Amino acid sequence: MSQASVTATPERQAQYAAIDQWVDAHFDDEVRFLQALVQVPTDTPPGNNAPHAQRTTELLSAFGWHAEQHHVPDAEVKAYGLESLCNLIVRRPFGPTNAQGKPTQGRTIALNAHGDVVPPGEGWTHPPYGGEVHDGKLYGRASAVSKSDFATFSFALRAIEAMAAQGAALQGAVELHFTYDEEFGGELGPGWLLRQGLTHPDLLIAAGFSHEVVTAHNGCLQMEVTVHGLMAHAAIPHTGVDALQAAVHILQALYAQNTAYQAITSQVLGIKHPYLNVGRIEGGTNTNVVPGKVVFKLDRRMIPEENAAQVEADVRRVIEEAAAQCPGIRIEIKRLLLAHSLQALPGNAPLVEALLRHGQTVLGKPIPTCGTPLYTDVRLYCAQGIPAVIYGAGPATVLESNAKRADEHLVLDDLRKATKVVARSLLDLLS
């Protein structure tokens, strides 16, 4: 039976209280740490994120930590559509270690958060890279998703170090994984670190929100569709083939699928049904020219119960059948991303038990386990057999945080409480 599932001893209760006190005493430092991270832009695209990794390295060195910088080769980064990418690993062993400095006993628990984020867009009433604090909220792009958990996880680890310095008997290790391509699918972030054999932890906690423990999430298929027609002068449109008109026909067929998707319901709490969105469209030459080419990009969210290969085949079929109804039209379909859904691995029980128990204590209410309609890098760890959950600093819903919207923000009380929950859980898992 895990420590998280039994009644804590008076000694352990005192350690929990000491963790809470440490977090409170250092919370102003944690807020300043997060402000410094928000103030370095990581817009993706274009994805010039190595400077943020360098700034993070400098901030972590002030804690006495060596952040390993793992630069993804430029050719891979450019082929991926990014400009620069450097992932970070901090390793902190506890208890007995071997000649290589690795723990000889206990678990290795990784904490992963991503620093890349979509560009800020319009409509902000606070500077998107200011990190300003107003009315108990810290504003800025990535303040909630997920530079917030650079802070959560770093200061939770610092709190654990303080417990070890006070004599807590710990064994195992904690690794911080700070990566920079979640917006592009994670393959050059956690995926690259895992493929290179740079890490293989026993358990993983990834960036999330404070009021729930997420154990499952949607998958995501992203595709680029190019519709080819024939340019012509607008005065003689019959001499051309209108690619935009054909694209509209294809889009109508795709959007009609959303009605059918509502009948496909997930059994995972927090996940409803599949959905298709077209997020970008471009084409044409000028207002007086029949457009000869239109390109659009779609995003198809897959519930955990769906088969990804079948979903892709069905989307392709809808596009091809609609295009076939448009004489003179030729199409190209390119897969941009196929991110599989996350389903809970049996070995995640110690993580779930610890986070639920301490979440209820610290937040003063029971917190649920559930799924999320998002897709995340966590799937890449689970694909390697590493049990994982999603938990960190943030509100009860993505909408409340304004993530990917103007005035993204983090309620600082959520940051404080999530740091305590993660630190208390690490204490259990390393004991």
C-alpha positions in Angstrom: 0.0 0.0 0.0 1.4 3.4 -0.9 2.2 6.1 1.7 -0.6 8.2 0.1 -3.3 5.7 1.0 -2.5 5.3 4.7 -2.9 7.6 7.7 0.1 9.9 8.1 2.2 9.6 11.2 2.6 12.7 13.5 6.2 13.0 12.1 4.9 13.1 8.6 2.1 15.6 9.4 4.8 17.8 10.8 6.8 17.5 7.6 3.7 18.5 5.6 3.3 21.5 7.8 6.9 22.4 7.3 6.5 22.2 3.5 3.5 24.5 3.6 5.5 27.0 5.8 8.5 26.8 3.4 6.3 27.5 0.3 4.6 30.5 2.1 7.9 31.9 3.2 9.3 31.7 -0.4 6.2 32.5 -2.3 7.3 36.1 -3.3 10.4 34.5 -4.8 8.3 32.1 -6.7 6.1 34.8 -8.1 9.2 36.8 -9.2 10.6 33.6 -10.8 7.4 33.2 -12.8 7.4 36.8 -13.8 10.9 36.5 -15.2 9.8 33.5 -17.3 6.8 35.2 -18.7 8.9 38.3 -19.6 10.9 36.2 -22.2 8.6 35.6 -25.2 8.3 32.1 -26.6 5.8 32.6 -29.5 5.5 29.4 -31.4 5.4 30.0 -34.3 8.0 31.2 -35.1 9.5 29.1 -32.3 12.8 30.8 -31.4 12.8 29.3 -27.9 16.4 28.6 -27.1 16.8 32.1 -25.5 14.1 31.2 -23.0 15.9 28.0 -22.1 19.0 30.0 -21.5 17.2 32.4 -19.2 15.6 29.5 -17.4 19.0 27.9 -16.9 20.3 31.1 -15.3 17.3 31.3 -12.9 17.7 27.6 -12.0 21.5 28.0 -11.3 20.6 30.5 -8.6 19.1 27.5 -6.7 22.3 25.6 -7.0 21.1 23.4 -9.8 22.8 22.4 -13.1 20.3 22.4 -15.9 21.4 20.2 -18.7 20.9 21.9 -22.0 19.9 19.5 -24.8 19.9 21.3 -28.1 17.9 19.6 -30.8 20.0 19.7 -34.1 19.2 22.7 -36.2 18.3 20.6 -39.2 15.6 18.8 -37.3 14.3 22.0 -35.8 14.1 23.8 -39.1 12.4 20.8 -40.8 9.9 20.9 -38.0 9.0 24.5 -38.7 10.7 26.0 -35.7 13.8 28.3 -35.3 15.6 27.1 -32.2 14.9 24.5 -29.6 16.8 23.6 -26.4 15.2 21.3 -23.8 16.3 21.3 -20.2 16.7 18.5 -17.6 17.5 19.1 -13.9 18.3 15.9 -11.9 18.1 15.9 -8.1 18.9 12.6 -6.4 18.1 11.8 -2.8 19.5 9.1 -0.6 22.3 6.7 -1.7 23.7 7.1 -5.2 26.1 5.2 -7.4 29.4 6.4 -9.0 27.4 8.1 -11.7 25.3 10.1 -9.1 22.2 8.1 -9.8 20.0 6.9 -6.9 20.4 3.3 -6.0 17.0 3.1 -4.3 13.6 4.6 -4.8 11.6 6.0 -7.7 12.6 8.7 -10.2 9.7 11.1 -10.6 9.8 13.6 -13.5 8.0 16.9 -13.6 7.3 18.2 -17.1 6.1 21.6 -18.2 6.4 23.3 -21.7 7.6 26.9 -22.3 6.4 27.4 -25.8 3.1 29.1 -26.4 0.9 30.6 -29.2 1.5 34.3 -30.1 -0.5 36.7 -27.9 -2.9 38.0 -30.5 -5.0 41.1 -30.0 -7.3 42.5 -27.2 -4.9 42.5 -24.3 -5.5 45.0 -21.5 -2.3 44.0 -19.7 1.1 43.7 -21.5 1.3 40.1 -22.8 5.0 39.9 -21.7 4.8 42.1 -18.6 4.1 39.5 -15.9 2.1 42.2 -14.1 0.3 41.3 -10.9 -3.2 42.8 -10.3 -5.8 41.8 -7.8 -4.0 38.5 -6.9 -3.6 37.5 -10.6 -0.4 37.4 -12.7 -1.0 38.4 -16.3 0.9 37.4 -19.4 1.1 34.9 -22.2 2.0 31.4 -20.8 1.3 32.6 -17.2 -1.2 29.8 -16.9 -0.1 27.3 -19.6 2.4 26.4 -18.7 5.3 28.5 -17.5 3.3 28.6 -14.3 4.4 25.0 -13.7 8.0 25.8 -14.3 7.5 27.7 -11.0 5.2 25.1 -9.4 7.6 22.2 -10.0 10.8 24.1 -9.3 9.6 25.4 -5.9 8.1 22.1 -5.0 11.5 20.5 -5.5 13.1 23.3 -3.5 10.7 22.6 -0.7 11.7 18.9 -0.8 15.3 19.8 -0.7 14.6 21.8 2.5 12.9 18.7 4.0 16.0 16.6 3.1 18.2 19.2 4.8 16.1 19.0 7.9 16.6 15.2 8.1 13.7 13.7 6.1 14.7 10.2 5.0 14.2 10.4 1.2 15.3 8.1 -1.6 15.0 8.2 -5.3 15.2 11.3 -7.6 13.2 14.2 -9.0 13.8 15.4 -12.6 12.6 18.6 -14.0 11.9 18.4 -17.8 11.3 21.9 -19.3 10.6 21.5 -23.0 9.6 23.7 -25.9 7.5 22.3 -28.6 4.1 21.3 -27.1 2.4 23.6 -29.5 3.8 21.5 -32.4 3.1 18.2 -30.8 6.0 17.5 -28.4 8.0 15.2 -30.7 11.1 17.5 -30.4 10.5 18.1 -26.7 9.7 15.0 -24.5 9.6 12.8 -27.5 13.2 13.7 -28.5 14.5 13.4 -24.9 12.9 9.9 -24.6 14.1 8.8 -28.0 17.7 9.9 -27.2 17.6 7.8 -24.1 18.3 10.9 -21.9 15.6 10.0 -19.5 13.2 7.3 -18.5 11.5 8.1 -15.2 9.3 5.8 -13.2 6.5 8.3 -12.8 5.5 11.6 -14.3 3.5 14.7 -13.3 2.9 17.1 -16.1 1.7 20.7 -16.2 -2.0 21.0 -15.4 -4.5 22.8 -13.2 -5.0 22.8 -9.4 -8.6 21.7 -9.0 -8.4 18.3 -10.8 -6.1 15.4 -11.5 -6.3 14.5 -15.2 -5.6 10.9 -16.1 -6.9 10.9 -19.8 -7.1 13.3 -22.7 -8.1 13.6 -26.3 -6.0 12.8 -29.3 -5.5 15.3 -32.1 -5.3 14.9 -35.9 -4.1 18.0 -37.8 -4.1 18.1 -41.6 -3.3 20.5 -44.4 -5.5 20.4 -47.4 -4.5 22.1 -50.7 -7.3 22.7 -53.2 -6.0 23.2 -56.8 -8.2 24.9 -59.5 -7.2 27.1 -62.4 -6.6 30.8 -62.2 -8.5 33.0 -64.6 -9.4 36.7 -65.2 -12.6 37.6 -63.2 -14.1 39.1 -66.4 -14.0 35.6 -68.0 -14.5 33.3 -65.0 -15.7 30.4 -67.2 -12.1 30.0 -68.4 -10.9 29.0 -64.9 -11.8 26.6 -62.1 -12.6 28.3 -58.8 -10.5 26.7 -56.0 -12.2 28.8 -53.3 -15.7 27.7 -54.3 -14.5 24.1 -54.2 -12.9 24.6 -50.8 -16.2 26.0 -49.5 -17.9 22.8 -50.6 -15.3 20.7 -48.9 -15.5 22.8 -45.7 -19.3 22.4 -45.6 -18.9 18.7 -45.8 -16.3 18.7 -43.0 -18.3 21.0 -40.8 -21.4 18.8 -41.3 -19.4 16.0 -39.5 -19.6 17.9 -36.2 -23.3 17.1 -36.0 -22.6 13.4 -36.4 -19.8 13.6 -33.9 -22.2 14.7 -31.2 -23.6 11.2 -31.2 -20.2 9.8 -30.3 -19.9 10.3 -26.6 -16.9 9.5 -24.3 -17.3 7.6 -21.0 -14.4 9.7 -19.5 -15.5 12.4 -17.1 -14.6 15.8 -18.6 -14.5 14.7 -22.2 -17.7 14.9 -24.3 -17.5 14.1 -28.0 -15.2 14.5 -31.0 -15.0 17.9 -32.8 -13.5 19.3 -36.0 -12.2 22.8 -36.4 -10.7 24.6 -39.4 -8.3 27.1 -37.9 -6.5 28.6 -40.9 -7.3 29.3 -44.6 -5.4 31.2 -47.3 -5.5 31.4 -51.1 -6.2 33.5 -54.1 -4.1 36.1 -55.9 -6.2 39.3 -56.2 -9.8 40.4 -56.1 -10.0 40.4 -59.9 -8.7 36.8 -60.3 -10.5 33.5 -60.0 -8.5 31.8 -57.2 -6.5 28.9 -58.5 -5.3 27.6 -55.1 -6.6 27.5 -51.6 -5.0 25.9 -48.5 -6.7 25.2 -45.2 -5.6 23.5 -42.0 -8.0 21.5 -39.8 -7.8 20.1 -36.3 -9.8 16.9 -35.4 -10.0 16.1 -31.7 -10.4 12.4 -30.9 -11.9 11.0 -27.7 -9.9 8.3 -26.0 -12.3 5.6 -27.3 -11.7 6.4 -30.9 -9.1 4.6 -33.2 -6.8 7.2 -34.6 -6.1 5.4 -37.9 -9.9 5.1 -38.6 -10.5 8.7 -37.7 -7.8 9.8 -40.2 -9.2 7.5 -42.9 -12.7 8.9 -42.4 -11.6 12.5 -42.6 -9.7 11.8 -45.8 -12.8 10.1 -47.2 -15.0 13.1 -46.5 -12.6 15.5 -48.2 -12.1 13.2 -51.2 -15.8 12.6 -51.8 -16.6 16.3 -51.6 -13.7 17.2 -53.9 -14.9 14.6 -56.4 -18.2 16.6 -56.8 -16.2 19.6 -58.0 -15.2 19.2 -61.7 -11.6 20.2 -62.5 -10.5 20.2 -58.9 -7.4 18.4 -57.6 -6.5 18.1 -53.9 -3.5 17.3 -51.8 -3.9 16.1 -48.2 -1.0 16.3 -45.8 -1.0 15.0 -42.2 0.7 17.6 -39.9 0.2 15.9 -36.6 -1.3 12.7 -35.2 -1.2 12.9 -31.4 -2.8 9.8 -29.8 -5.1 10.1 -26.8 -4.0 9.5 -23.3 -5.5 6.6 -21.3 -4.6 5.9 -17.7 -1.9 3.4 -17.1 -2.4 1.1 -14.0 0.8 2.2 -12.4 -0.4 5.8 -12.0 -2.2 4.9 -8.7 0.6 6.3 -6.3 0.5 9.6 -8.2 -3.3 9.8 -8.2 -3.7 8.9 -4.5 -1.1 11.4 -3.3 -2.4 14.3 -5.4 -6.0 13.6 -4.5 -5.3 13.4 -0.8 -3.1 16.5 -0.6 -5.3 18.4 -3.0 -8.3 17.9 -0.7 -6.3 19.0 2.3 -4.7 22.0 0.8 -7.7 23.2 -1.2 -10.2 22.3 1.5 -12.4 20.3 -0.9 -12.3 17.0 -2.8 -10.8 17.3 -6.2 -11.8 14.9 -9.0 -9.9 12.6 -11.4 -11.1 13.3 -14.9 -10.1 13.7 -18.6 -9.5 16.8 -20.6 -10.4 17.7 -24.2 -6.9 19.0 -24.7 -4.0 16.9 -26.0 -0.6 17.1 -24.3 2.9 15.9 -24.3 2.0 13.4 -21.6 0.9 10.8 -24.2 4.6 10.5 -25.3 5.7 9.4 -21.8 2.8 7.0 -21.5 3.7 5.5 -24.9 7.0 4.5 -23.3 5.1 2.8 -20.4 5.7 5.6 -17.9 2.6 6.2 -15.7 1.6 9.8 -15.7 -0.9 12.3 -14.5 -1.6 16.0 -15.3 -1.6 18.4 -12.3 -0.3 21.9 -11.7 -1.2 25.5 -11.1 -4.4 26.9 -12.6 -8.2 27.3 -12.3 -10.9 24.7 -12.6 -11.3 25.2 -16.4 -9.1 26.2 -19.3 -11.6 29.0 -20.1 -11.2 30.7 -16.8 -7.4 31.1 -17.4 -7.9 32.8 -20.8 -5.2 30.4 -22.1 -4.6 31.1 -25.8 -6.8 34.2 -25.4 -6.1 37.8 -24.5 -5.3 38.6 -20.8 -4.2 35.0 -20.0 -3.6 35.0 -16.2 -2.9 32.8 -13.2 -4.6 33.3 -9.8 -1.6 33.3 -7.5 -3.5 31.4 -4.8 -3.7 28.5 -7.2 0.1 28.7 -7.7 0.7 28.7 -4.0 -1.6 25.7 -3.3 -0.5 23.6 -6.3 3.1 24.0 -5.2 2.2 22.7 -1.7 0.2 19.8 -3.2 3.0 18.7 -5.5 5.7 19.1 -2.8 3.7 17.1 -0.3 3.1 14.4 -2.9 6.8 14.2 -3.8 7.6 13.7 -0.1 5.3 10.7 0.0 6.6 9.2 -3.3 10.3 9.6 -2.3 9.8 8.2 1.2 
